[in-house]
Amino acid sequence: MSAVEGDYGVIIERNLEVPMRDGTILRADVWRPDADGKFPVLIERTPYDKTGSSESNLGAGEYYASYGYVTLIQDVRGRFASDGEFYPFRDDADGEHQDGYDTVEWASEQVWSNGKIGTIGGSYSGATQYRMLSTQPPHLEAQFVRQSSADYYDEWVYRGGAFEHGFNTMWTLKHTSTNARKLAQIGAEDETAKRVDQASDDYQAWLEHSPVSPLPPVADLHSWFSDWMNHPNHDAYWEEFSNARFHDKTNVPVHHFGSWFDCFLNGTIRNYEGMRSKSTTAEVRTSQRMTIGPWVHNPGPADSREAGEVDFGEQAILGWFETRKRWFDHWLKSADNGVDSDKPVKLFAMGINKWREFDEWPPAVAKNTPFYLSEGKSVSATSLNDGVLSKNKPRLFGEVFDEYDSDPETPIRSFGGGHLGDNNGPRDQRGYEDNVLTYTTEVLDEPLDVTGRVKAVLHASSSAIDTDWVVRITDVHPDGTSMLVCDGILRARFKDSFEKPIALVPHQPTEFVVDLWATSHVFQKGHRLRVAVASSSFPRWDINWQTGKNNALESSGIVAHNRIFRDEIRPSQVILPLL
């Protein structure tokens, strides 16, 4: 893709000073058309360095400026060229500082601006967009948000009550260097930066370190990582960082763009659902759009055809810049290009590798169908039990169960899935399955179309007062390949709520609902569907020491003897939305 494709030459200005309401100066780089006149403005606000952010690296500034947009990429408060103190997410919403609002309104007043502002970016730059909505900047007209969260407790730092260990340890180590230089005593900048850089280089080793908190290499350089660890429950601290609390303040069209194998997939869906139902007007509600493709978390997902170990074909490529340009051409330039008449939901169906459009999410035609963990042998897996997955409800009486020991000293290792570490995306799970319970269908005699939200209902017990339940769904190919489709985790003490954890009664069968988020996957004729159950997936999620204490502060624990029941009274199952 050529950086400059449109009708305009491009002028670049560096380090423009943008004053915030408290006097703090944030700095931005600007790409604008080399022409007289006023133009709409696209803004990215990033903690990752405006000179090397995802958008600037991709050439977004040059591209959109060449098509008659001003592109402004800003370092958020406390990062790189911008002044102030960085604390994740804090200064971008409706708190004391409202940096997103102030940036939008500053841009609207510049000589090169026509007062129509859109926002771009993903991940953390998506967070700065979503959080801005709480302040309703008058000149904000539209957003295009890639892969970001609705709630930073359950979709960034934790999931199902378990700490997103691999991602957040990496994120903390790799993005502390700027803080290190800013906070180091005069003359110690180089020494401090060297220490942080070494810690980043030793990332894999620090993943294995316990306790998780404090993280020794960076513990003295910021407070937020320890704050995250000291708040393992969804409490008032986390409520401040929930975007879902102000869905009803959304007053602009937002395109929510996500990926099936992204750690923020649920955020994409929840934000779309919330704004589709709660935005300020009917017009804004109907203008919300959601696109989800077969990608991992990356800066230009619509230009990708491969994820993990799967090639989804040319049809997976939408064109990243072109897709967003069409959106903003309509909302910022009033182009009659059909954006307003598009169906609101566009999903890539894996397995058949084609795009499909729907009038609603989840698709109204999907029927939630239970598949039960059942007796017998599938003769298809080298797992602890090689069980059967069936549409028929168990008819066995008494306590019928499969069991295993969960030893926190030897956790099941993670491989594949929607995370930001190495080996993410759809990957063959046969090595992972050796030490877990599996339940597999018979060979399918017709395709099975699973599109919508997926959950597992486990009737289970543990000898401990806390443990984890990890559930994965895979597509088993005729050659035995067991390709990951979706997964989820529930820390058992959070079965009723993330606000008030409750210790388990040892050995007492209890119902647990594990959220596997969502997918659109067609299991082809001749394939099988498999469910895998375990009690760990490390280092993606932190070790549960199974003592009921704050796992981030512990270094030892106990072995839990866990049972998964599958009798008539306790029918463990996965619930699949079938088209």
Buried (B, 14 or more C-beta within 10 A) or exposed (E): EEBBBBEBEBBEEEBBEBEBEEEBBBBBBBBBBEEEEEBBBBBBBBBBBBBEBBBBEBBBBBBBBBBBBBBBBBBBBBBBBBBBBBBBBBBBBBBEBBBBBBBBBBBBEBEBBBBBBBBBBBBBBBBBBBBBBBBBBEBBBBBBBBBBBBBBBBBBBBBBBBBBBBBBBBBBBBBBBBBBBBBBEEEEBEEBBEBBBEBBEEBEEBBEEBBBBBBEBBEEBBEBBBBBBBBBBBEEEBEEBBBBBBBBBBBBBBBBBBBBBBBBBBBBBBBBBBBBEBBBEEEBBEBBBBBBBBBBBBBBBBBBBBBBBBEBEEEBBBEBBBBBBBBBBBBBBEBEBEBEEBEBBBBBBBBBBBBBEBEEBBBEBBEEBBBBBBBEEBEBBEBBBBBBBBEEEBEBEEEBBBBBEBBBEEBBBBBBBBBBBEBBBBBBBBEBBEBBBBBBBEEBEEBBBBBBBBBBBBBBBBBBBBBBBBBBBBBBBEEEBBBBBBBBBBBBBBBEEBEEBBEBEEEEBBEBBBBBBBBBBBBBEEBBBBBBBBBBBBBBBBBBBBBBEBBBBBEEBBBBBBBBBBBEEBBBBBBBBBB
